[in-house]
Amino acid sequence: MAHGDVMEPPQQFLLPARPARSLDEYLATDWGGLGLARAAELGPEHTVDEIARAGLRGRGGAGFPTGRKWSGVRAQPGTDRYVVANAGEGEPGTFKDRAILRANPYQFIEGLMIAAATIDAAEAFVGFKASFTEEIECVTRAVQEMQDAGLCQGCQVTIVRGPEEYLLGEEKALLEVIEGKDPLPRVLPPFEHGLFATAPQLGWQATELEAGHAGLHESNPTLVNNVETLTNIAPILVRGADWFRSFGTAESPGNVVCTIVGDVQRPDVAEVELGTPLRTVIDAVGGGPLEGRTIKAVFSGVSNPVVVASDLDVSLSYEAFAAIGSGMGAAGFIAVDDTACMVDVARAFSRFLYVESCGQCPACKRGSGEITELLERIDGGRGTIRDVEAIGGWLRTVTDGNRCYLAVEEQAIVASILRAFPNEFEEHLDGAGCPRPRRFMLPKLVDLRDGRAVYDERQPFKRSDWTYGSRAEQ
């Protein structure tokens, strides 16, 4: 595949040009149903080996090697094992999992069943936001069709409808929701403290013994994978690790499903070969910047430091983004053009993270709140250089004792904007008005189709206790 100024259409094996509307249509693809057969032929150990050899990295944001994660769960002692598919996509600027589930739910379920068989899971769960009604319907139908066809046997699949909160997508908080609790992250990761585990008690609420359980109760190691990660599994097993490695880069093989939103002509989601330059993806998938404007910043969701205009030719890979001091995240990219105020952008990101912080870690909740308040002062022309210095102080402590990554996101994004755009902060100090008054709308996506993005208009009115205010309160 060419990685030049023009992006050649990749071989699509995640997001088909023609959606699979029935099981028969999926079975007519090159790997439909064959992944399960290949996994049974290989056996659990060699299945994990093949995924590891392919170099598949988790598509939820961290890019952790999938084979290593599966191997770790298999090696962990425990009474029962579980597998959880994280479909609670709540990262602003990201729509790739929902696009996959609308177009290709059968391939996702096949990957989930392969994972369950490989780690010998007692049950599989798919965690959604309850508002994802279309995606829930697609997956429910796919599971039923595959069960009727005998392709989804030996492991019960339970669909869980969770709350709207951003932390639903955090794997430890997702386990709490599956157990019927609030989305409050635990201390230990799922492979150490999995579903329905009773010891050690390090969640927010204690868990009673499972019904009918007798004897020693261990950690119930649980495998949590993102929807896109699981959708890669069947093609890898059918076509082989070498085929998968023929796409992408040595350290980031394969394709990735990208979302491009923000200040672009045509917001969209598309499958892209890893290694393609970010600028090329913005132009090819999002139609490029709006007429007469230029892109001055890009954010990968709300998880990583800003990518500035001089770095837009960075290739889509975990290693290339790390080399410029950022991260690829879940490949949901928010483009910001030269008409936007970066103080306002920093305020919007900080407020989102402050509001969505659960409050278990005082440094995170208080620190992100103080940072947001200071950014609002500066944005409104009421700030001084002391306010900028105070932000720096709060950024140094906001991650103290953090249970999850949210506080790190606050630190990374706000600090990077301060470093990259100091002149825009200076423009606001000592009563100066903002020279770029256009307000930035945080792209928390409700829907994305046909080049039109629908953002959550309620998010600006969400309070820090997860209730909602009114426009009059703003």
C-alpha positions as CSV (number, residue, x, y, z in Angstrom):
1,M,0.0,0.0,0.0
2,A,1.2,3.5,-0.8
3,H,1.9,5.8,2.0
4,G,2.3,9.0,0.0
5,D,0.1,12.0,-0.7
6,V,-2.7,9.9,-2.0
7,M,-4.1,7.1,0.2
8,E,-4.8,3.9,-1.7
9,P,-7.9,2.0,-0.5
10,P,-6.6,-0.7,1.8
11,Q,-7.8,-4.3,1.7
12,Q,-10.8,-4.0,4.0
13,F,-11.2,-6.8,6.6
14,L,-12.7,-4.8,9.5
15,L,-15.2,-2.4,8.0
16,P,-16.6,-3.9,4.8
17,A,-17.8,-1.6,2.0
18,R,-20.9,-3.7,1.9
19,P,-22.4,-4.4,5.4
20,A,-23.1,-8.0,6.3
21,R,-26.9,-7.8,6.9
22,S,-27.3,-11.5,7.7
23,L,-25.3,-14.5,8.9
24,D,-25.4,-16.0,5.4
25,E,-23.8,-12.8,3.9
26,Y,-21.1,-13.0,6.6
27,L,-20.4,-16.7,5.9
28,A,-19.9,-15.9,2.3
29,T,-16.9,-13.7,3.1
30,D,-13.3,-15.1,3.0
31,W,-13.3,-16.0,6.8
32,G,-16.9,-16.0,7.9
33,G,-17.2,-18.9,10.4
34,L,-13.8,-20.3,9.5
35,G,-12.0,-18.5,12.4
36,L,-13.8,-20.6,14.9
37,A,-12.9,-23.8,13.0
38,R,-9.2,-22.7,12.7
39,A,-9.1,-21.9,16.5
40,A,-10.5,-25.4,17.3
41,E,-7.9,-26.9,14.9
42,L,-5.0,-25.0,16.5
43,G,-6.0,-25.4,20.1
44,P,-5.8,-22.6,22.7
45,E,-2.0,-22.5,23.1
46,H,-1.3,-22.3,19.3
47,T,-4.2,-19.8,18.8
48,V,-2.5,-17.5,21.3
49,D,0.8,-18.0,19.6
50,E,-0.6,-17.1,16.2
51,I,-2.2,-13.9,17.5
52,A,1.1,-13.0,19.2
53,R,3.1,-13.7,16.0
54,A,0.7,-11.5,14.1
55,G,1.6,-8.6,16.3
56,L,-2.0,-7.5,16.9
57,R,-2.1,-4.6,19.4
58,G,-5.2,-3.7,21.3
59,R,-7.3,-1.0,19.5
60,G,-8.9,0.4,22.6
61,G,-6.1,3.1,22.9
62,A,-3.2,1.6,24.8
63,G,-1.9,-0.6,22.0
64,F,-1.0,-3.5,24.4
65,P,-0.1,-6.7,22.6
66,T,-3.2,-8.8,22.3
67,G,-1.4,-12.2,22.4
68,R,0.4,-11.3,25.5
69,K,-2.9,-10.2,27.2
70,W,-4.6,-13.5,26.3
71,S,-1.6,-15.5,27.4
72,G,-1.5,-13.6,30.8
73,V,-5.2,-14.4,31.5
74,R,-4.7,-18.0,30.5
75,A,-1.7,-18.3,32.9
76,Q,-3.5,-16.7,35.9
77,P,-4.9,-19.1,38.5
78,G,-8.6,-18.7,39.3
79,T,-11.9,-20.5,39.9
80,D,-13.5,-19.2,36.7
81,R,-12.5,-17.1,33.8
82,Y,-14.6,-14.6,31.8
83,V,-14.2,-12.6,28.6
84,V,-15.6,-9.1,28.3
85,A,-16.0,-7.1,25.0
86,N,-15.8,-3.4,25.7
87,A,-18.4,-1.7,23.4
88,G,-18.9,1.3,25.7
89,E,-17.3,3.7,23.3
90,G,-17.3,7.1,24.9
91,E,-14.1,8.7,23.8
92,P,-14.8,12.1,22.2
93,G,-14.0,12.0,18.5
94,T,-14.3,8.3,18.2
95,F,-16.9,6.2,16.4
96,K,-15.1,3.2,15.1
97,D,-16.6,0.5,17.3
98,R,-20.1,1.6,16.5
99,A,-19.3,1.7,12.8
100,I,-17.9,-1.9,13.0
101,L,-21.0,-3.2,14.9
102,R,-23.4,-1.6,12.4
103,A,-21.6,-3.1,9.4
104,N,-20.0,-6.3,10.7
105,P,-21.4,-7.6,14.0
106,Y,-20.9,-11.3,13.1
107,Q,-17.1,-11.0,12.7
108,F,-17.0,-9.3,16.1
109,I,-19.0,-12.1,17.7
110,E,-16.8,-14.7,16.1
111,G,-13.7,-13.1,17.6
112,L,-15.5,-13.0,21.0
113,M,-16.3,-16.7,20.8
114,I,-12.7,-17.5,19.8
115,A,-11.4,-15.5,22.8
116,A,-13.9,-17.3,25.1
117,A,-12.8,-20.8,23.9
118,T,-9.1,-19.9,24.1
119,I,-9.2,-18.8,27.7
120,D,-11.9,-21.3,28.6
121,A,-14.3,-18.6,29.7
122,A,-17.4,-19.5,31.8
123,E,-19.3,-16.7,30.2
124,A,-18.9,-13.8,27.8
125,F,-20.2,-10.2,28.3
126,V,-20.6,-7.3,25.9
127,G,-20.8,-4.0,27.7
128,F,-22.6,-1.1,25.9
129,K,-23.9,2.3,26.7
130,A,-27.7,1.8,26.9
131,S,-28.1,4.7,24.4
132,F,-26.4,2.6,21.7
133,T,-29.7,1.1,20.7
134,E,-28.8,0.4,17.0
135,E,-25.6,-1.4,17.9
136,I,-27.2,-3.4,20.6
137,E,-29.9,-4.6,18.1
138,C,-27.2,-5.5,15.6
139,V,-25.2,-7.6,18.1
140,T,-28.3,-9.2,19.6
141,R,-29.5,-10.3,16.2
142,A,-26.0,-11.6,15.3
143,V,-25.7,-13.6,18.5
144,Q,-29.2,-15.2,18.0
145,E,-28.4,-16.1,14.3
146,M,-25.0,-17.6,15.2
147,Q,-26.6,-19.6,18.1
148,D,-29.3,-20.9,15.8
149,A,-26.6,-21.9,13.3
150,G,-24.5,-23.7,16.0
151,L,-21.6,-21.2,15.7
152,C,-22.1,-19.6,19.1
153,Q,-22.3,-22.6,21.5
154,G,-20.6,-23.6,24.7
155,C,-20.4,-20.0,26.1
156,Q,-23.3,-17.8,27.1
157,V,-23.2,-14.2,25.7
158,T,-24.7,-11.6,28.0
159,I,-25.4,-8.0,26.7
160,V,-25.0,-5.4,29.4
161,R,-26.5,-1.9,29.1
162,G,-24.5,0.6,31.0
163,P,-24.7,4.3,31.9
164,E,-23.7,7.2,29.7
165,E,-20.6,8.1,31.7
166,Y,-17.1,8.2,30.0
167,L,-15.7,5.9,32.7
168,L,-17.9,3.0,31.4
169,G,-15.1,2.5,28.8
170,E,-12.4,2.0,31.5
171,E,-12.0,-1.7,31.8
172,K,-12.0,-1.9,35.6
173,A,-15.1,0.3,35.8
174,L,-16.8,-1.8,33.1
175,L,-16.5,-4.9,35.3
176,E,-18.2,-3.0,38.1
177,V,-21.1,-2.1,35.8
178,I,-21.4,-5.8,34.7
179,E,-21.8,-6.7,38.4
180,G,-24.6,-4.1,38.7
181,K,-22.6,-1.3,40.3
182,D,-21.6,2.2,39.3
183,P,-18.7,2.8,36.8
184,L,-16.1,3.4,39.5
185,P,-12.7,1.9,38.6
186,R,-11.2,-0.8,40.9
187,V,-7.6,-0.8,42.0
188,L,-6.4,-4.1,40.4
189,P,-6.6,-4.9,36.7
190,P,-9.1,-7.5,35.4
191,F,-6.5,-10.3,35.1
192,E,-5.8,-10.0,38.8
193,H,-9.3,-9.1,40.1
194,G,-11.9,-10.2,37.6
195,L,-15.7,-10.6,37.5
196,F,-17.5,-11.7,40.6
197,A,-14.2,-12.2,42.5
198,T,-14.5,-11.9,46.2
199,A,-10.9,-11.6,47.2
200,P,-9.1,-9.3,47.4
201,Q,-11.9,-6.7,48.1
202,L,-10.4,-3.7,46.3
203,G,-13.5,-2.4,44.4
204,W,-15.7,0.4,45.7
205,Q,-18.3,-2.2,46.9
206,A,-17.9,-5.7,48.3
207,T,-19.0,-8.7,46.3
208,E,-20.8,-11.7,47.8
209,L,-19.8,-15.2,46.9
210,E,-21.2,-16.6,43.6
211,A,-24.4,-18.6,44.1
212,G,-23.5,-22.3,44.6
213,H,-19.8,-21.7,45.1
214,A,-17.9,-23.8,47.5
215,G,-14.3,-23.8,48.6
216,L,-11.5,-21.4,47.8
217,H,-12.6,-18.5,45.7
218,E,-9.8,-17.0,43.6
219,S,-9.5,-13.9,41.4
220,N,-11.6,-15.1,38.4
221,P,-9.1,-13.6,35.8
222,T,-11.0,-11.7,33.1
223,L,-10.0,-10.8,29.6
224,V,-11.2,-7.4,28.4
225,N,-10.8,-6.6,24.7
226,N,-12.1,-3.7,22.6
227,V,-14.6,-4.4,19.8
228,E,-12.1,-3.6,17.0
229,T,-9.5,-5.8,18.6
230,L,-11.8,-8.8,18.6
231,T,-12.9,-8.1,15.0
232,N,-9.3,-8.7,13.9
233,I,-9.1,-12.3,15.3
234,A,-10.9,-14.4,12.6
235,P,-9.0,-12.9,9.6
236,I,-5.7,-13.4,11.4
237,L,-6.4,-17.1,12.2
238,V,-7.8,-17.9,8.7
239,R,-5.2,-15.9,6.6
240,G,-2.3,-16.3,9.1
241,A,0.1,-14.0,11.0
242,D,2.3,-13.3,8.0
243,W,-0.7,-12.1,5.9
244,F,-1.7,-9.7,8.7
245,R,1.9,-8.4,9.0
246,S,1.9,-7.6,5.3
247,F,-0.2,-4.5,6.3
248,G,1.0,-1.7,8.4
249,T,4.5,-1.3,10.0
250,A,6.8,-3.8,11.8
251,E,5.7,-2.5,15.3
252,S,2.1,-1.7,14.4
253,P,0.9,-4.3,11.8
254,G,-2.6,-4.4,10.3
255,N,-5.3,-1.9,9.6
256,V,-7.0,0.5,11.9
257,V,-10.5,2.0,11.8
258,C,-10.1,5.8,12.0
259,T,-12.6,8.5,12.9
260,I,-12.0,12.1,11.6
261,V,-14.2,14.9,13.1
262,G,-13.9,18.5,14.1
263,D,-12.9,21.2,11.6
264,V,-13.0,19.1,8.5
265,Q,-15.2,19.2,5.4
266,R,-16.8,15.7,5.8
267,P,-16.6,13.9,9.2
268,D,-16.3,10.2,8.6
269,V,-15.0,6.8,9.8
270,A,-12.9,4.5,7.6
271,E,-10.5,1.6,7.6
272,V,-6.9,2.7,7.0
273,E,-3.6,0.8,6.7
274,L,-1.3,1.6,9.7
275,G,1.7,3.6,8.6
276,T,-0.4,6.0,6.5
277,P,0.5,9.7,7.3
278,L,-2.0,11.5,9.5
279,R,-2.3,14.4,7.0
280,T,-3.3,12.0,4.3
281,V,-5.9,10.4,6.5
282,I,-7.4,13.7,7.4
283,D,-7.7,14.6,3.7
284,A,-8.9,11.3,2.4
285,V,-11.3,10.4,5.2
286,G,-12.4,13.8,6.4
287,G,-12.1,15.8,3.2
288,G,-9.4,18.0,4.6
289,P,-9.8,21.4,6.3
290,L,-12.7,23.7,5.7
291,E,-12.3,26.2,2.7
292,G,-9.7,28.8,3.4
293,R,-8.6,27.3,6.7
294,T,-5.6,25.3,7.9
295,I,-5.3,22.6,10.6
296,K,-3.2,23.8,13.5
297,A,-3.8,21.0,16.0
298,V,-5.1,17.4,16.1
299,F,-6.1,15.4,19.2
300,S,-6.4,11.7,19.4
301,G,-9.6,11.7,21.5
302,V,-9.0,13.2,25.0
303,S,-6.2,10.8,25.8
304,N,-2.9,12.1,24.5
305,P,-0.9,15.3,24.0
306,V,-1.7,17.6,21.1
307,V,-0.3,16.9,17.6
308,V,0.7,20.3,16.2
309,A,0.7,21.3,12.5
310,S,4.4,20.7,12.0
311,D,3.8,17.0,13.0
312,L,0.8,16.3,10.7
313,D,2.9,14.0,8.5
314,V,3.4,11.6,11.4
315,S,2.5,8.0,10.3
316,L,-0.4,6.2,11.9
317,S,1.5,3.9,14.2
318,Y,2.0,3.6,17.9
319,E,5.8,4.1,17.6
320,A,5.6,7.1,15.4
321,F,3.1,8.9,17.6
322,A,5.3,8.1,20.6
323,A,8.3,9.6,18.8
324,I,6.6,13.0,18.5
325,G,5.5,12.9,22.2
326,S,1.9,11.9,21.7
327,G,-0.1,8.8,21.2
328,M,-2.4,7.3,18.5
329,G,-5.0,6.3,21.1
330,A,-8.1,4.7,19.5
331,A,-7.5,6.5,16.2
332,G,-10.3,8.9,16.8
333,F,-8.9,12.3,15.6
334,I,-10.3,15.7,16.4
335,A,-9.0,18.3,13.9
336,V,-8.8,22.0,15.1
337,D,-8.3,24.7,12.6
338,D,-6.7,28.2,12.8
339,T,-10.0,29.9,13.7
340,A,-10.2,28.1,17.1
341,C,-8.9,29.5,20.4
342,M,-6.6,26.9,22.0
343,V,-7.4,28.3,25.5
344,D,-11.1,27.5,24.8
345,V,-10.1,24.1,23.5
346,A,-8.1,23.4,26.7
347,R,-11.0,24.6,28.8
348,A,-13.4,22.3,26.9
349,F,-11.2,19.2,27.3
350,S,-10.5,19.9,30.9
351,R,-14.1,20.5,31.8
352,F,-15.1,17.2,30.1
353,L,-12.5,15.3,32.2
354,Y,-13.4,17.1,35.4
355,V,-17.1,16.4,34.9
356,E,-16.5,12.7,34.0
357,S,-14.0,12.1,36.9
358,C,-15.7,9.7,39.4
359,G,-14.3,11.4,42.5
360,Q,-12.7,8.3,44.1
361,C,-9.3,9.9,43.8
362,P,-9.4,13.4,45.4
363,A,-6.4,14.7,43.5
364,C,-8.0,13.9,40.2
365,K,-11.4,15.4,41.0
366,R,-10.2,18.5,42.8
367,G,-7.2,19.1,40.5
368,S,-9.1,18.8,37.3
369,G,-11.9,21.1,38.7
370,E,-9.4,23.7,39.8
371,I,-7.6,23.6,36.4
372,T,-11.0,23.9,34.6
373,E,-11.9,26.9,36.7
374,L,-8.6,28.6,36.0
375,L,-8.9,28.0,32.3
376,E,-12.4,29.5,32.4
377,R,-11.0,32.6,34.0
378,I,-8.3,33.0,31.4
379,D,-10.7,32.2,28.6
380,G,-13.0,34.9,29.8
381,G,-10.3,37.6,29.9
382,R,-10.1,37.6,33.7
383,G,-6.9,35.7,34.1
384,T,-3.3,36.7,35.1
385,I,0.1,35.0,34.8
386,R,-0.4,33.7,38.3
387,D,-3.4,31.7,37.1
388,V,-1.2,30.1,34.4
389,E,1.4,29.3,37.0
390,A,-1.3,27.8,39.3
391,I,-2.5,25.5,36.5
392,G,1.1,24.2,36.3
393,G,1.0,23.5,40.0
394,W,-2.3,21.5,39.8
395,L,-1.0,19.6,36.7
396,R,1.9,18.3,38.8
397,T,-0.4,16.8,41.4
398,V,-3.6,15.8,39.6
399,T,-2.4,12.3,39.0
400,D,-1.5,11.6,42.7
401,G,-2.9,8.1,43.7
402,N,-4.9,7.8,40.4
403,R,-6.8,4.5,39.9
404,C,-7.4,5.0,36.2
405,Y,-5.9,7.0,33.3
406,L,-8.3,10.0,33.4
407,A,-6.0,12.2,35.5
408,V,-3.1,11.4,33.2
409,E,-5.3,12.6,30.3
410,E,-6.0,15.9,32.0
411,Q,-2.3,16.3,32.7
412,A,-1.1,15.4,29.2
413,I,-3.6,17.4,27.2
414,V,-3.6,20.6,29.2
415,A,0.1,20.7,29.6
416,S,0.7,20.0,26.0
417,I,-1.6,22.9,24.9
418,L,0.2,25.2,27.3
419,R,3.6,24.3,25.8
420,A,2.5,24.4,22.2
421,F,0.4,27.6,22.2
422,P,1.8,29.9,24.9
423,N,1.1,33.0,22.8
424,E,-2.6,32.3,22.8
425,F,-2.6,32.2,26.6
426,E,-0.7,35.5,26.7
427,E,-3.3,37.0,24.4
428,H,-6.0,36.5,27.1
429,L,-4.2,37.8,30.1
430,D,-4.8,41.1,32.0
431,G,-8.3,41.7,30.6
432,A,-7.5,41.2,27.0
433,G,-10.4,39.7,25.0
434,C,-10.1,36.5,22.9
435,P,-9.1,37.3,19.3
436,R,-10.8,34.0,18.2
437,P,-14.2,34.1,19.7
438,R,-15.6,31.0,18.0
439,R,-16.6,28.5,20.7
440,F,-15.2,25.0,20.5
441,M,-17.7,22.2,20.6
442,L,-16.4,19.0,22.2
443,P,-17.1,16.2,19.6
444,K,-18.7,13.6,21.9
445,L,-20.4,11.7,19.1
446,V,-24.0,10.6,19.2
447,D,-24.1,9.5,15.5
448,L,-21.9,9.7,12.5
449,R,-23.1,8.7,9.0
450,D,-23.2,10.1,5.5
451,G,-20.5,12.8,6.3
452,R,-22.6,14.2,9.1
453,A,-21.6,14.2,12.8
454,V,-24.1,14.6,15.5
455,Y,-22.6,15.7,18.8
456,D,-24.0,15.3,22.3
457,E,-25.6,18.7,23.0
458,R,-26.3,17.8,26.6
459,Q,-22.6,17.4,27.5
460,P,-21.9,21.1,28.1
461,F,-24.6,21.0,30.8
462,K,-23.4,18.0,32.6
463,R,-22.4,18.6,36.2
464,S,-19.5,17.1,38.1
465,D,-22.0,14.8,40.1
466,W,-23.1,13.4,36.7
467,T,-26.5,15.2,36.8
468,Y,-27.5,17.7,34.1
469,G,-28.2,21.4,34.4
470,S,-30.0,23.7,32.1
471,R,-28.8,26.3,29.5
472,A,-29.8,29.0,31.9
473,E,-27.2,27.8,34.4
474,Q,-24.3,28.2,32.0
